[in-house]
């Protein structure tokens, strides 16, 4: 089939969604399909064009057999304001949909920002009777409502829900990434269950795995070998709720051996650094993203991995950060809603401790509990975590599911 894959981020951007999009595209090529990626010029997370790229209307390259078509879009900028994000979505919806108009693929694989980036593409897909696989990572406008951007009872909210429902019902298939999302789209959007299927996020577990560490990374960043390291690693955006770790560190200040390590970038980072200095929190270490080739070493240097979340955001998915954490084979302390997929996985599989999001006290208590735990018990938690990653979140499992889905559509297409 001639497949057009429209995606909001793509390597060299390092976001998990970008990496997974590349893996999907290259897998489809290996199955004999012709794949065109349509994406913006790389600019995330800072909203600035990467070195070596120049913004223009269209740039086309061949990357490992995948035709990569980069198109002009508005840039979010470093401050990532609401208006810039909205303009980014709208502009990408327009420029990517024009590529549909000019290329007429057999299938559109749509994985982009909700509603405004999707709508123009869906218009042309409907016009030319092109089947669409709608790959949903976030529920909107509910996500914007949870973030306080729009009111739940406003006309805007109702209109956006109506549009999102229309997009889902007019898609050939909707892929969601959790049980909660599956139930939501059937019950709250009224989408027929035959049009919704779950595909868990995944990792290439051959590249993300536990490693034996010699303490060199700890020494480089000034952490003692005997310290109990609780590590957050990832984007420090508003949805992450990572700023709660300042309060957690403050509550644990008297425990000299506990170190809270925050690795990453994002809009909350400056606030975290400022509060660290203001409160003289020597037990809180804030670092930039570490080299990608050292991810396994860095995260394996922790004793426990921390997953925070804003209490205002939804809990309808399993964050890719969590999958990386369990792939490393470490216990996890996560802030997650009581009935969320994430909380259920952590609790039922005994991978760590789940606490309600937004409570520094509960997370601090969980860290103390984890530190006082027998070392062997923590080791067994980490081993169970790695086993769950291999069973549920491997790239091989995901690619088998995708292959079956595309083959089913291909058979329908060929039998017309």
Buried (B, 14 or more C-beta within 10 A) or exposed (E): BEBBBBBBBBBEBEBBBBBBBBBBBBBBBEBEBBBBBBBBBBBBBBBEBEEEEEBEEEBEEEEEEBBBBBBBBBBBBEEBEEEBBBBBBBBBBBBBBBBBEEBEBBBBBBBBBBBBBBBBBBBBBEEEEBBBBBBBBBBBBBBBBBBEBBEEEEEEBEEBBEBBBBBBBBBBBBBBBBBBBBBBBBEEBEBEEEBBBEBBBBBBBEEBBBBEBEEEBBEEBEBEEEBBBBBBBBBBBBBBBBBBBBBBBBBBBEBEEBBBBBBBBBBBBEBBBEBBEEBEBEBBBBEEBBEEEEBBBBBBBBBBBBBBBBBBBBBBBBBBBBBBBBBBBBBBBBBBBEEBBBBBBBBEBBBBBBBBBBBBEBBBBBBBEBBEBEEEEBEEBBEBBBBBBBEBBBBEBBBEBBBEBBEEBBEEEEEE
